[in-house]
């Protein structure tokens, strides 16, 4: 039976094909494909749509990015293949930089491939000259650019490993995370966690940021301070349990 174009399954297949292409050209790793499979299961339990609590988290994340002086969007191979254009749009609205950050080898080559992929869309990003290390991480995942993640006050991470998210927070960064698993270390460690598929979350954050772009600092701070991430995570978990 042919899947209708509007059906969530069609969207999921499109994402899988994009990652398979990334695997062939070296941007995505086999581990990234496994992570996508886990994410698909959680997305199915979330109804493959953005929940009300995820939209609230997107608004808080957008407000936090707009308040930040040095925001950075951290992208890995999966995020690059799934939503490079959306990351570029969000960066433009919020004034954020984009930095390629990967762990699985070949690290240097993958950073270069990710940067080239963004350049195909007319955007130069950071990540090729990662010479600074995040305190608390001994692996290659700790290597970042000095003018990017190293000096950022806010970092948006997507499809991220928990140890790195925890290290970034311990280094004084405000963390916005996009993670389909509300019980993951990344989700639990972030200041703002958006429990949603990255292909829906990034455009929603961009929409919220566009709405808030002329909002004064005091109002933006009210949005951030009123957001309760623990409540958000519990509501997201309740949605998953309801559909499990």
N, C-alpha and C positions, 0 to 999 in steps of 0.2 A: 504494500500500500504506500502510495506517495505521501510524504509528510508535507502538509501545507506550509507555505513560506512563513506564515506568522506563528507557527507552532514553536514552543521553546526547544523542542528536540532538534529542529532545523538550525537554530542558533547554536546549540551545543555542538552539532556536527561541524558547523562552520569554524568554531573555535578549535576543534580538534584538527581540522585540515590546516589551519593556520600554524598550529604548533608542529604538525608533521612537516610542513614546509620549513619551519625554523630549525627542525632537527636535521634536515637534509643540508641546510646551508651552514650549520654549526652554531647558531645562536641559542638553540634549545638543546638540553641534554636529555638522555633517557630518564634521569631522575625527575626532570621537569615534567615529562609526560606522566610519570607516576603521580606526581603532585596534582596534576590536572585531573586525573582519574578520581583521586580522593575528593577533590573539590566538586566534581560532578555529583557525587553522592550527597554531599551536604546541600548543594544547590537544589537538587531534586526535593529534598526534605523541606527546603524553604519555599517550595512552590515555583522555583525558577522565576521569581519576581522580587522586586525591591520592596521590603516591608516598610511599614510606617516608622518603626524604630530605626531602621537603616537610613531612612530619609532624614530623620532627626539628627542622626550621627553625621550624615553628609553635610547638613547645615552647620553643625558645630565644627566639623573639619574645615569647611570653607571659611568660616569666621576666623578660625585659628591661623589658617594660611594667610589671610588678609592682614591679620594683626602682626604677623612675623616680619622681622627685618631681613632675615636670610633663610627663607624657606627653600627646601630642596625636595624634589620628587626622585626617589630611588627606584630604578627600574632594573629588573633582571631579564633573562631571556624570554620567559613566558609573558611577562608584562609587555615587553617590546613587540612581540609578534601579535599579541591580542589587542593592544590599545595604544600604540604609539601616537596616533593622531589625537586621541583624547588627552593623552599626557601633555602633548604640545599645546593644545587648546587651554588646558587648565594652567599650565605654566605661564602662558601669555596673560591670562586674566589676573593671576595672583602675583606675577612678578617672580615666580619661583624658577630656580635652575633645575635641570634634569641631570642626574648622574647615573651612569651605568655601573652597577655593582654586582659582581657574580662571584661564586665560590668554586664551582666544579670546573676542572681544567678542560681545555687549555684557557686559563683565565685571561691572559693578555690578548690572545686572538679573539676571544668572545667579546671582550670589552670593545675592541676595534670594530668587530662586525656589528655590534649593537649601535655604536656611534655612527657607522656608515649607514645603517638602516634609517636612523633619524635624519641624517643628512639628505637622504633621498626625499624626505618630506620638507627639506629646507631648514632643518633645525640642527644647530651644533650643540652638542651636549658634553658634559664632563665625564670623566671616568678612565680615559686612556692614560692619564699621568698620575695614577694613584700612588703617592709616596708617603702618606701619613697613615699611622695606624691608630685605630680606636682602642683606647685602653680597655683591657679585659678580654680581648680576643686575640688568640695566638695564631689563628688560621689566616689564610688569604682573604677571608671575608672581612677582616678588620682593616684592609687597605682601602683608603679613600683619598680623594683629592682635598688639598688644603683649602682651596677656595670654594669647595662644595660641601659635602657632608661633614667634613672635619670642623668647619667653622659655622655650620648651620645652627639656627636656634630651633627650627622645626623641620622634621623629616617625615615625609609621607612614604610609608613602606607598603608594598603589595606583594602578596604571595611570598612572605618573608620567613626566614628561620627565627625561632624564638630566642636563641642565644644572642643573635645580633641585635634584635629589638631590645632585649634587656640591657645589653651593653650600651646601646645608643642612649637609652633612658638614664643609665647610671652616669653617663658622660654629660648629663644636663640638657639633653635634647627633649623637646616636646614631640611626642610620637603620635602620628595619625596612621592607623593600620587598616588595610582592607584585607579581611580574612573571613573565609566561609565557615570556619570552625570557631565558635565562641569560647571553646574550652582550651584552645591552643595557647602556648606560652606567648606568642605574639599578641593575640587578642587580649590576653590577661595583663600584658605588660604595657600596652599602649594607653595614652591619655584619652584618645578617641578611637574607638574601634567600629568600623563599618562592616557588619556581617552581611556581605553581599558578594556577588560575582563582580570581579574587577571591571568587566565590560559594561556593566550597568552602573557601578559605583562611580567611576571616574567621570562619566558624562553628567551624573547627578551632582557631584561636587562642583563641577564646572558651572552647571545651571545655578546652583545656590550661590556660588561666588559671583556670578554675573549679576544676580539680584542684589547682592550685598555690597557690591564694589564701591558704592558711594555712601555707605553707611558709616556714621562716625565711630570713633574708637570706643566710646563708652557703650554704645549699643552692641558692638561686636563683642566686647568683653562680657556683657550680660548674657549673650547667647552661649558663650563658652562656659562661663561659671554656672549657668543653669543646667548644663548638660551633665548627667550622671552616667558615667560609663558602666558602672557595675549594674545599674538598673537596666541599661541598654543591653548588656550581655545576657542578663537573666531573661529579659523579654525575648531576645533572639533564641535562646535555648528553649524557652517554652514553646515557641513556634515549631522548632524542630521536633520536640517531643510529641507535640500534638499530631504531627504528620507521620511520625515513625511507626 
